[in-house]
Amino acid sequence: MNQQTFEALEYNAILTKIASYTRTDAGKETVLELKPLENRKQIEAKLAEVMEAMAILERSGSVPIHSLGEMEHFIEQGKKGLYVRADQFNQVLSFLDHCRKLKQFMKDKEAIAPAVSSYAFSIESMDELEAEISRCLRHGQVDDHASSELAYARRQLATLNDKVKEKAQGLLKNKRFTPYLQDKTLSERNGRIVLSVKKEYRAKVAGTVLDTSASGSTLFIEPHDLSDIQADIAMMKLAEEAEVERILYDLTAQLLTYEQAIRIAVEVMHHYDVLFAKAKYSQVIEAIAPNLNEDDHLSFLRARHPMLAQSAVPLTIQFGEEERALVITGPNTGGKTVTLKTIGLLTIMAQAGLPIPVDAGSSVAIFKEIYVDIGDGQSISDNLSTFSSRMVNIIDIMRKTNDRSLVLIDELGSGTDPAEGMALAIVILEQLFKKGATLFATTHYSEMKDFAQTTPGFLNASMEFDLNTLAPTYRLLMDETGKSQAFDIALKLGMHPEMVERAHEVAYKEEYDYQSRFEPSALKELPYEQQIIVNKYRKKKKTAPKEIVVHFNQGDNVTVQATNETAIVYKGPDVSGNYIVQIKGEKRTVNQKRLKLAISASELYPADYDFDQIFKSVAYRKTKRDMSKKHVDGQSLNEE
């Protein structure tokens, strides 16, 4: 899949979010390079790993993962014949400590995360190396007791340093020298103790000049009485440094004997860093591992776009069992583009082995390629218009698409003459469909809605719009055609009904009664002047009553096709073909087009069955029974 798809669907932004949870630079790089896979077993294994990691995080919030730092560099440094410094061995110690703690941490996680915990057990024991480094180092320095030779050298140095300081203090107090001194404190130059002597008295103090002051008035002289002792100190320091280097070389050699074990441990740490970064992000977006299929069947239950967080309106869509192309209509800013992006992004995330924010039971189809055309994509450098730029991209998509492709196109055919744009849009959809692609396209063209309605393999859907609030609900309604809502909005904002209906007739070559769209409750929300206009127009307008066709009876067992939920018919239909159905004790209004008969009531219940047993509460039934027996003052029966 190409970078243009990743950018358009904000997949790279998701990877950046996940990378922020890593602890190592290597882990960050690995996350940013995550690509979708095509092998179902590989994807399922990666999803299972992340779910196990999430289970571990739920039990223990922190996992002992080391920052890795320069471990690889230390190994290469040793192989080049250089020793690892004492301060660098501190990082080695920290790494070995984390390896040991990680193995202990994973020991009791086998039950909830058998696969993930097993990686830690591939880390070999390096306790001997850790113990030897700890013995030889203290506070970032080689310890006095790392070897007997080093201990002897440092004891001798301490003795000689005390001796030279004592003798130097004696010279400062000697009345023979005090008249010649610039000050009465000891100084140090090049690691040797010196006296500050006035320049004019140079000949009065026997010794070697090691330095002068900036003005030249003071000479820093090492008296001959101190030179022999300080020469011994210099020799002992060389012996000490040589012994420290020998110890560090020995420790480096021991480190190299564990090279293979360290490299395996580094790889395990790196894998855990990436894995738990995925798990932490999955927890934040409340994600789960979806089911996978290779049948181009997409089933998202309450899917949320991860970048929208809590503001995302859940998307439920089941598609691909019979149709392969979905044409989505609805008003601007109604959520069509977000729907496309949610479908594409969650598909890519799932194929990359990342859990997605959906409810249990959701299923994702595996595609080889996902092609996207969203946004204007105008190219200034190539002097292409919006339409031309998008057409270049769509032609490229048509050339590459096959039966393993998912194609997402937003506002197909826009940016040019409406008639020509609509014709091109239909031809493009036909061609992509012939090539076997799974298609999702958004449009405003009514002709495309008609095309999808009458073409086998195509299905219409629309974004719901609330005319009472003049705002979209961002809910996708399957097998329904939406409108731009321009006429409804104009009517509600005060345009005369005759003008709106005339506009509809011009646009669609048919008459339509817009007043029927306003129920009494919605009418009250209109401005007072507009209520008067609507009421007068309703009295004047004579329309034949709409024939109500009964498709389902009370008690019928039906399936809500958009969500695959089982329901029982309670009431209906109304003039718009809506039924009230009961789903898990909750009553909802669903259009007859979205319902499918499963088992008729006549097959389930006897002819005289009391449906109050199903649809009414115990309290309601009791009150009704009491009222049928006798009259009780103040008692009433409220319809449920």
Secondary structure, DSSP 8 states (H G I E B T S, - for coil): --HHHHHHTTHHHHHHHHHTT-SSHHHHHHHHT------HHHHHHHHHHHHHHHHHHHH-S-------TTHHHHHHHHHTT----HHHHHHHHHHHHHHHHHHHHHHTTTTT-HHHHHHHTTS---HHHHHHHHHHEETTEE-GGG-HHHHHHHHHHHHHHHHHHHHHHHHHH-TTTGGGBS-SS-EEETTEEEEEEEGGGGGGS-EEEEEE-TTSSEEEEEEHHHHHHHHHHHHHHHHHHHHHHHHHHHHHHHHHHTHHHHHHHHHHHHHHHHHHHHHHHHHHTT-B--EEESSS-EEEEEE--GGGGGG---EEEEE-SS-SEEEEE--TTSSHHHHHHHHHHHHHHHHTT--BS--TT-EEE--SEEEEE-S----TTTT--HHHHHHHHHHHHHHH--TTEEEEESSTT-SS-HHHHHHHHHHHHHHHHHTT-EEEEEE--HHHHHHHHHSTTEEEEEEEEETTTTEEEEEEEET------HHHHHHHTT--HHHHHHHHHHHHSS---GGGG--HHHHTTS-HHHHHHHHHHHHH-------------TT-EEEETTTTEEEEEEE---TTSEEEEEETTEEEEEEGGGEEEEE-HHHHS-TT--THHHHS-HHHHHHHHHHHH---TT------
